[in-house]
Amino acid sequence: MADDLSVSPLAPAGGFPDLPAIAGVRFATAATCIKYEGRSDVMLAELAPGTAIAGTFTRSRTRAAPVLDCEKKIGMPSEAGAAIVVNSGNANAFTGEAGVASVKAVTKAAAGATGIPETRVFTSSTGVIGEPLPHDRITATLATLVDELDAHGIADAARAIMTTDTFPKGAGRTVEVDGSRVRVAGIAKGSGMIAPDMATMLAYVFTDARISQDRLQPLVTAACDETFNRITVDSDTSTSDTLLVAATGASGVGVDGSEAFAAALAEVMDDLARQIVRDGEGASKFVTVGVTGAASESDARRVAFAIANSPLVKTALAGEDPNWGRVVMAVGKSGAEADRDRLSIRFGDVLVARDGSVAPGYVEADAARHMSGEDVSVSVDLGLGAGAATVYTCDLTSRYIAINADYRS
Amino acid sequence: MADDLSVSPLAPAGGFPDLPAIAGVRFATAATCIKYEGRSDVMLAELAPGTAIAGTFTRSRTRAAPVLDCEKKIGMPSEAGAAIVVNSGNANAFTGEAGVASVKAVTKAAAGATGIPETRVFTSSTGVIGEPLPHDRITATLATLVDELDAHGIADAARAIMTTDTFPKGAGRTVEVDGSRVRVAGIAKGSGMIAPDMATMLAYVFTDARISQDRLQPLVTAACDETFNRITVDSDTSTSDTLLVAATGASGVGVDGSEAFAAALAEVMDDLARQIVRDGEGASKFVTVGVTGAASESDARRVAFAIANSPLVKTALAGEDPNWGRVVMAVGKSGAEADRDRLSIRFGDVLVARDGSVAPGYVEADAARHMSGEDVSVSVDLGLGAGAATVYTCDLTSRYIAINADYRS
């Protein structure tokens, strides 16, 4: 794992951002040695009474116990406070009855330590699948965590939830609604096993906006569809994907129907989603795949993901090889409606192919120059209709293999 | 490309098999420097009058010009002879009108050189996509090829059609039908861009059996579904997949309704399909993924391919890591009906997990021992119904990246 300590070359310059403090939220973290030594691996977020909580979860058929527990609790109206407990190092997934018992033990202990009802304690676990969660290490630290709760602890929280991530991920926005300021700040983790639905990851977004759960949930669902559900690292979908969005209302500013708030929320989620791609295991390039001219939006999405998930396209990107034939292949295999003779392809601004064959005047060196950069775009126009979609991915390098061929060792 | 010269560690011991000669078929090959230097890259197969020809083709929406031409011709009844012309090094795919003209030029020249009607000349091209096929090199060599036709040329033909393949692939069977002998011999190429439908590959199977085209086609379709459509290397589907099966009838033995013949045909196709996996780019392990207990056969297939195509499962296989959590993940993402708490997983004979958690008495070293071998099996029982499927794949190694990050350079 020594190799994992080096930070992704695509990490945002300037490190973890300076996030606005969100009134009504406090954080604490602890190092409990669930798997990792010498780093924090548990985070507690405490949310003020009246906080609305919305969320989206993996659609995997083998969802982990904490996900099933969160799904059950989300949307239950309550004026009580809330808590989020997250551990890294162990996913508590495919752990049978023991896994359910671990969730129960953690939520019960967190309720006891915080005074928050158990139905308002949400947990996530991320890391190795199939090993029993040593939940005693988490429950033993909860009283200390409550003592240490800190409104400015979000950066530490972002670190505590990392697994193979090479940098902590945070994003924030401050926006005006009816002349008053509202703040949004979020953290996320994710690096491999990243694909919709939804991107494999944990993400927690906090805002001091005032909004009811039933108004917040559709905003979150829609924004998730355009952000976390538009990224892929390796086409693998986790058992534990969780996004929770908590609106404490502590600013006193109502945001019902505010487009500015909806945009700020979506921007924070988009920022976090892109950071996950930028930390894709072994990634050396951030790749934007844009598809236009599809017969439908769902077709556009199918084509975009077929390109973004193709090992042959991803290795060509790693090799800085403008091998557009592989893009044609991926369009063909997507199953979406396509007419070979209407297809056009660009790498960056360079028109590579159009109307079914190589573009007149195409010079491979121009495309290769674009591909030698750190941010690469692949654009396909299908020439059929108005369907469009953009997804984000990274290249596939031998470092991905090195990281994943012995993740557990 | 120097690395590509080393033969896959999974190549069959003993080299190219000793195949039965098929009466009514003759082969010739030539080196025309379409892309490769110092090796043959064109093969001609000449088939006697009365030969029935069946085939299956890629379902890609961006099918190459030769595929579209073959599809048009297959199934047209004819008593004339037939010819198959195959080149490696250039796929003549996504080449627009020029690609169609190249097919026309080759089929016309082959018809002229062999005296076979153009509607009975089938061509395939395999190699780089998107570059114009220098078809003059092929047409210029056809007269010589006809002069050199040889009933024993099948091994050379297998070599001429290789691209990134590290060994030529051949398989044969001799079977008794009504007391008389019938022979089946086939060749194939394929190494990367291998996934159904159908496996990315070219395959040509010849038999001296007597059978009409309309009886042969359903046999071929059914056998293809159980063989070439059950393998995957990298989930990528080519624009050029072609399987042609030619029955010359020269043995005089009718095989209508013969189960022995159908079985021999399927066995040859299965043998070739497995060899393609054994030559998977960078492969170090041959992996059998078996799924049982699914709610339906199509569900079983979805789960099997989700496992076989998962980069995280494939890298774990490369790392000889019995990381069964990734198998659970793949089951979950497949979309097939699954109940986490009924799932069981085996690596080889080692029961790893059952009823939703790790199996009692499971010792990781036992599973690791199985995975250290060259032939690895991953078996999943979903515990729901009678649906079953088996697919073959290989592991994902850094050599796959090395081969594909600069295939064109």
Chai-1 contact restraints between the chains, C-beta under 6 A:
chainA,res_idxA,chainB,res_idxB,connection_type,confidence,min_distance_angstrom,max_distance_angstrom,comment,restraint_id
A,S60,B,G332,contact,1.0,0.0,6.0,A-B,restraint_1
A,S60,B,K333,contact,1.0,0.0,6.0,A-B,restraint_2
A,R61,B,G332,contact,1.0,0.0,6.0,A-B,restraint_3
A,R61,B,A338,contact,1.0,0.0,6.0,A-B,restraint_4
A,T62,B,V328,contact,1.0,0.0,6.0,A-B,restraint_5
A,T62,B,V331,contact,1.0,0.0,6.0,A-B,restraint_6
A,T62,B,G332,contact,1.0,0.0,6.0,A-B,restraint_7
A,T62,B,R340,contact,1.0,0.0,6.0,A-B,restraint_8
A,F94,B,V328,contact,1.0,0.0,6.0,A-B,restraint_9
A,T95,B,S357,contact,1.0,0.0,6.0,A-B,restraint_10
A,G96,B,G356,contact,1.0,0.0,6.0,A-B,restraint_11
A,G96,B,S357,contact,1.0,0.0,6.0,A-B,restraint_12
A,I129,B,G325,contact,1.0,0.0,6.0,A-B,restraint_13
A,I129,B,V328,contact,1.0,0.0,6.0,A-B,restraint_14
A,G130,B,W324,contact,1.0,0.0,6.0,A-B,restraint_15
A,G130,B,G325,contact,1.0,0.0,6.0,A-B,restraint_16
A,G130,B,V358,contact,1.0,0.0,6.0,A-B,restraint_17
A,M193,B,L312,contact,1.0,0.0,6.0,A-B,restraint_18
A,D234,B,P311,contact,1.0,0.0,6.0,A-B,restraint_19
A,D236,B,S310,contact,1.0,0.0,6.0,A-B,restraint_20
A,D236,B,L312,contact,1.0,0.0,6.0,A-B,restraint_21
A,T237,B,K333,contact,1.0,0.0,6.0,A-B,restraint_22
A,T239,B,M329,contact,1.0,0.0,6.0,A-B,restraint_23
A,T239,B,G332,contact,1.0,0.0,6.0,A-B,restraint_24
A,S310,B,D236,contact,1.0,0.0,6.0,A-B,restraint_25
A,P311,B,D234,contact,1.0,0.0,6.0,A-B,restraint_26
A,L312,B,M193,contact,1.0,0.0,6.0,A-B,restraint_27
A,L312,B,D236,contact,1.0,0.0,6.0,A-B,restraint_28
A,L312,B,N404,contact,1.0,0.0,6.0,A-B,restraint_29
A,T315,B,I401,contact,1.0,0.0,6.0,A-B,restraint_30
A,T315,B,N404,contact,1.0,0.0,6.0,A-B,restraint_31
A,T315,B,A405,contact,1.0,0.0,6.0,A-B,restraint_32
A,A318,B,A405,contact,1.0,0.0,6.0,A-B,restraint_33
A,G319,B,A405,contact,1.0,0.0,6.0,A-B,restraint_34
A,G319,B,D406,contact,1.0,0.0,6.0,A-B,restraint_35
A,D321,B,R408,contact,1.0,0.0,6.0,A-B,restraint_36
A,N323,B,R408,contact,1.0,0.0,6.0,A-B,restraint_37
A,W324,B,G130,contact,1.0,0.0,6.0,A-B,restraint_38
A,G325,B,I129,contact,1.0,0.0,6.0,A-B,restraint_39
A,G325,B,G130,contact,1.0,0.0,6.0,A-B,restraint_40
A,V328,B,T62,contact,1.0,0.0,6.0,A-B,restraint_41
A,V328,B,F94,contact,1.0,0.0,6.0,A-B,restraint_42
A,V328,B,I129,contact,1.0,0.0,6.0,A-B,restraint_43
A,M329,B,T239,contact,1.0,0.0,6.0,A-B,restraint_44
A,V331,B,T62,contact,1.0,0.0,6.0,A-B,restraint_45
A,G332,B,S60,contact,1.0,0.0,6.0,A-B,restraint_46
A,G332,B,R61,contact,1.0,0.0,6.0,A-B,restraint_47
A,G332,B,T62,contact,1.0,0.0,6.0,A-B,restraint_48
A,G332,B,T239,contact,1.0,0.0,6.0,A-B,restraint_49
A,K333,B,S60,contact,1.0,0.0,6.0,A-B,restraint_50
A,K333,B,T237,contact,1.0,0.0,6.0,A-B,restraint_51
A,A338,B,R61,contact,1.0,0.0,6.0,A-B,restraint_52
A,R340,B,T62,contact,1.0,0.0,6.0,A-B,restraint_53
A,G356,B,G96,contact,1.0,0.0,6.0,A-B,restraint_54
A,S357,B,T95,contact,1.0,0.0,6.0,A-B,restraint_55
A,S357,B,G96,contact,1.0,0.0,6.0,A-B,restraint_56
A,V358,B,G130,contact,1.0,0.0,6.0,A-B,restraint_57
A,S398,B,S398,contact,1.0,0.0,6.0,A-B,restraint_58
A,S398,B,I401,contact,1.0,0.0,6.0,A-B,restraint_59
A,I401,B,T315,contact,1.0,0.0,6.0,A-B,restraint_60
A,I401,B,S398,contact,1.0,0.0,6.0,A-B,restraint_61
A,N404,B,L312,contact,1.0,0.0,6.0,A-B,restraint_62
A,N404,B,T315,contact,1.0,0.0,6.0,A-B,restraint_63
A,A405,B,T315,contact,1.0,0.0,6.0,A-B,restraint_64
A,A405,B,A318,contact,1.0,0.0,6.0,A-B,restraint_65
A,A405,B,G319,contact,1.0,0.0,6.0,A-B,restraint_66
A,D406,B,G319,contact,1.0,0.0,6.0,A-B,restraint_67
A,D406,B,D321,contact,1.0,0.0,6.0,A-B,restraint_68
A,R408,B,D321,contact,1.0,0.0,6.0,A-B,restraint_69
A,R408,B,N323,contact,1.0,0.0,6.0,A-B,restraint_70
